[in-house]
Every structure is written in structure tokens, then in C-alpha cells.
């Protein structure tokens, strides 16, 4: 076996300093990309224009890194920028011909991902287009997602089980009189794998079952929480809204239509592994070709799902590295000022979860890195919404 084959067999993880650097470089770019997208979320702005700016920023910034290396390094968008508004749950990233605009008081869910050399960072954030504090049920649903995510951050640690996390986040959502949205999974991330087999099922249902799994050191996860003031059972309303797909690498089929073969060839060349938006393909051919590709399971669609009109939906997602000294959240963005109608601080169990440290101290000590703040106190925003509660 050649040296190259040995290297390929060895799965790279965050026990490698180089891999950690790539994750953190990607995350830094993604955090800035989210800030750019939020700054563009203004009334009467076209959603597709904002999505394009987010994706372009990621491509430009990742393209500036690792230019002078011997081996070609893939980098760019790992998940297209999505902007899902109000009762739209996820995956809204419209085609160039779509004229949908944002409005004052819209609840905007922004979801995006980037990678360098296949090491993926993802983030989702909820922003309300208004001045001043967020109040009422909008504040409740955002606080529910954020607090559930903060609890998950403290429970996703080596030795803990995925079921422990599922039960905890459901309890948090209930405390805000909200629901965890069904069908949402928090996936393990690996090199060039955005949807690893180890998952946290946020809320169980008869159609979705996952195997019990224990978290281990040197793993990476996308903690993904979606909450709703409605039933938490989103529906697909219009298949034509679906624009995000991922190549099903284990499937093959000889396509009949010329347009399908053309599009599928383009996808294999440009987007062989990561999710992509149909906006990046030639639109007329894409409309025809994608249908046959999906019908024969060559592509996995990411459908645009909806709760009922009038329901509020919030989305919080971040990337965590399970390091030897604790959990390192590498993608993060501060929330607006929230004034929820409910408080969870009187619930002893939730309060105890939130009090758990993010970093751990190894027995026998060890050298402490200079200038590194304690993440448990410096970065966490989980307690802020509860402390400003007007309940």
C-alpha cells in the first residue's frame, strides 16, 4: 500500500492541529458572512440578492486562503445561503427570477455553510427586522431556540448520549410554550460530509428514528435547533420552491432526457459532494433536468417547509468541536435584545443544565493558552434572554 493510500485510509479529525485551524478559519469567514447578510436584511430588499451576497462573500474569502500550497484545496460554500421568513421553516433560497422581498417586522432565519478542504462550518441565526427589543411570542420562540441550543452545547460532550440532548431541548421549548420542530437533525460533521451518520434527533416521530449514539472526543457536530409557536409539524406546500439539492453519491442511473444529462454532468463537475443551489445552474435547463434527477434519486432535495400562517419559527445552529479540554463553539452570532413572556430560570433542571461548564479541566492540569478567555463566561449568551424576561 502506498503512502497516499495510507493517508486516505486514515480519517482526518480535530486531533490534528492543521484540521482545527481549517475549521476555525472557515468559521471565522462564516461568522463574518452572517454579519454581512444580517446587515442586508432591510425592508423591500430582494431575498435572492441577499442570498447571492452571502454566497459570494464565502467564495471570495475562502478563495483567499491556502493559495500557495502544493496540493489543490477545495473550498467555498458548503450550504447555500437561505433566508426563510416568518412561518417558512427552512431552505428558502430562491432563483434569480424570484422577486420576494423582506418587510418590516419579518422574522428572518438565515442558514449558511462554508468549508476549507472539506472541513465544514455551518451557522443559522434568527433576526427580526425591527428596532428595539423583541417582545411577545416572537421573543419566546427565539429564546426557546437559543436556550435549547445553549443546553445542547453543554450536553454534547464525550460520554453523553444523543437521547439526553433530545429530551432536554424538548423540555426547554415546552417551558417557553413552544414546540421543537419535527424532522430536524443535528449531524456529526466530517471531512466533506455535512450529514454524518451520528445524529441528534431533536424530537421523535413515527417516521424518523435514529440509533442511540455516544459522543466522543475529537468529533465535530452541527447543533441545529428549530422552534415554533405552532404545532412543530411543517408541511411541503410547493415543490417548485425547492432549489437546494445534494448529489446522492451512492446512486447511479442512465438519464433519458438530454437536459437532465447536461445538468447532471454540470453538477458532478461543480458540486459532486456539497449541497448547491439550482440558482447556480442554467435556469431553463435546470428546471427540466432536475426533475428527472430527483425522480431517480440521483439528487437529494432540501424542501422548503412551512408551518401555518401566523406561526412564528426560529432557527439557531452552530458548529462545535469536541476538544480534549471541552466543547469549542466556533460559529456564533449575538442575538438581538429579547423580552420573552416566559422565564425558565425557575426550573431547577434547566437552570442546572445552563450552569454546566463548557470547558473542562484535565486531571493533572496542563499549560493554559495565553489570552484564551473562558468560553463558558465570555461567549455564551444563553442566560441573557431569561434574565431580561418580563414574565
Secondary structure, 3 states (H helix, E strand, C coil): CCHHHHHHHCCCCCCCHHHHHHHHHHHHHHHHHHHHHHHHCCCCCEHHHHHHHHHHHHHHHHHCCCCCCCCCCCEEEEEEEEEEECCEEECCCCCCCCCCECCCCCEEEEEEEEEECCEEEEEEEEEECCCCCEEHHHHHHHHHHHHHHHHHHHHCCCCCEHHHHHHHHHHHHHHCCCEECCCCEEEEEECCECCCCCEEECCCECCECCCCCECCCCCEEEEEEEEECCCCCCEECCHHHCCEEEECCCCCCCCCCHHHHHHHHHHHHHCCCCCEEHHHCCHHHHHHHHHHHHHCCCEEEECCEECCCCCCEEEEEEEEEEECCEEEECCCCCCCCEECCCCCCCCHHHHHHHHCCCECCCCCCCCCCCCCCCHHHHCCCHHHHHHCCCC
